[in-house]
């Protein structure tokens, strides 16, 4: 579903956008931001530099955006998808639940919620597909709890989080609710199960995520 989006940054919608820069160059990504009225970019990569996508290194890409009228902030230190904290990998794989409970992560969510009052924000990471990224598997649930929806600039269209969730369920084969369960069925049970399976598939492992000093 493609949305028609006003170019004005002011909006009554409680929406935060996301994008993965894989497949873009600076100019195409800037044009995408302008096309959708983005006025601020929150960089949620763990590391400010990329060994492959060097055009998006924080030290140069941030000033480039500002020169073109878009605010930029790096939040990877509190919201990055490969945290450098061994305790967050209790079984060798990142536990998003543990990360979501950290005060620094919660402070990042609070900064986004506050910033959304002034800016039309887009979260930026590397992965093209939001299903492969912590912006869906970690940040989307936290923003949903805060009353926001995520909309992903993906494959030439705007994909709402509900559509992303539907793809996730289709990929991960969510189970039907138990009709004989004693308690009322959880309407989100299928999505939660699909997300747990997706996290198991794509969440980073400690040996790949944590940089060795």
N, C-alpha and C positions, 0 to 999 in steps of 0.2 A: 504494500500500500504506500503510495507516494503522497506526501503531504504538501500542501501549498503553504509556504512559510513567509510571513511578512519580513521585510528586511530590517524592521525596527528592532533594536535590542530590548525595548520595553515590551513585556508580554505578561498577560494574566495567567498564562499556562505555567504550571510548575514542572518545567521540563529542563533537563540538562542533556546536552548532546555528547556523542563520543565519536572518535574516529581512530583508525589505525593508519599510520602513514606508509605502511608497506605498499609498494606500487606507485607511490606518488613521488613527485619532485617538489621542491619548495613552491614553485609557482602554481602548480595544479592544486596543492593543498591550500594555499592562500586563496585561490579563486573559489575553492569549495567553501571555505569559511565565509567569504564575502557573499557568496550565493545564498547562504542560509542565515545571514545576518549575525554571525558569531562575532562577539565583541571582546571575548576573553578566552584564552586557552590555558587549561590547567594540565601541565605535563605530569603524568602519573607513572612514568618509567622509573625503575629503581635507580638506574644510572644515567647521569647527564650526558654521557658520551656513548656512541655506538661505533663498533669497529667496522660495521658494514654500511649503515645509513648515516654517513658522516654529515650530510647536509642538514640533519636534524639535531646535531649536537646543541645542547642547551645554550652554551656560551655564544653561539652565533645565530641560532634560530630564534631565540628569544628577542634579541635586538632587531632581527629582520621583521618579526611580527609587529613589534612596537613601532618601527619605522613606517609600517603600513596600517597603523591605526588600530591594532588589536593588542590588548593587554596580554601579558604572559606571566605565569607563575609556575615554579617547579615545586611539585608536591610529592615527588617520588621518595623523599626521605621518610614520609609518614604513610604513604598510600601505594608505594611501589609493589609490584607483583612478585618480586624476588627479594624479600627482606633478608638482610644479612644477620639474622638472629637465629642461631642453631635451635633454640628451644621451640621455635615455631614449626619445626620439622620433626615431630616426636616419633614418627614411624618412617622417617627418611623422606617424606613428602610433605609439602607445605600444607598446614592445617588452616584453612581460611577462617574457620570458627574462632580459633585462638587469636588470629590476627584482628578479626573484627572486634574483639573485646579489649584491645589495647587502647589506652588513653590517647596515644598519638594518632592512631587511625581515626578515632572518634573526633579528635580535634580537626582532622582533615575534612571529614564530612561536615562538621560545623562551619568550616571556612567556605565550603562549596555552597551550603545553604544560605549563608550570609551574603556571599558574593552574587548569588543568583537574584538577589533583590535589585542589583544595579546592572549586572551584565547578563548577556546571553552566553552561557559558558559551554565550551566543548572540552571534554576530557580527551587527551591525546596519549596514545600508546603506540606500540609498533605493530601488533597483530592486526591483520586486515579484518578477519572475521571475529566479531565480538564474542562468539561462542568459545573461542580459543584464548580468551583474555580475561584477566581478573576484573575488568570493568563490568562484565556480566556476572562473573562467578563470586565476586566479593563486594564490589561497590554498588551494583544495582540493588541488592536486597537492603543495604543500609540506607540508600537514598529513597527506596520505596517506603521504608519505615518512617522516613522524615517527610513523606508526602510528595515525593517527586517521582516522575517517570523518566526513564532513559530513552533517548532516540538515537539510533546509530546511523551515521552517514556511511553507508555500506553498499557496494556494488551499484553505484549510481542512483541510489534511492535513499529514502529515510525509512529505516526499519524500527518500529516501536518495540519496546521490550517484550510486550505480549507476543509479538510475532517471533522474536528471538527465542522466547520460551517455547513456543509451539515447535520451532525447528529442533530445539533441544530435546523435547519429548519424543519427536518423531525419530531422531537419531538414536536415542537411548532407550526406547521401548518402555515408556512408563506403564505401570501396572494399573488395572482397573481397581476402583475402591472395593473393599470387602463389604458385601451387602449384609453380612451377618455380624459385623463388628458391633460390640456393645455400645460404644460411644458413637456420636454423630460423626460421619465421615469428614475428614479435613478436605475442604475444597481445593487446597493447594498441594495435596499429598502427591499427586502424579508429577507435578513440577518439581517438588522437593526431591523426589526419588531420582528423576532425570538429572537434576543438578548434581546430586551426590555422585551419580555415575559419570557425569561429564567432568567433574572435579577430579575424580579418580583417574580419568583418561589424560587430562591435560595439566593438572597442577604441577608446578616444578618440583623436582627432587633436589635434595640438599646438595648432592655432589655436583649438580649442574648449575645451581643457582648461587651458591655461596662462593664468593671469590676467595681464593687462597692467598694469604699474605706472603 
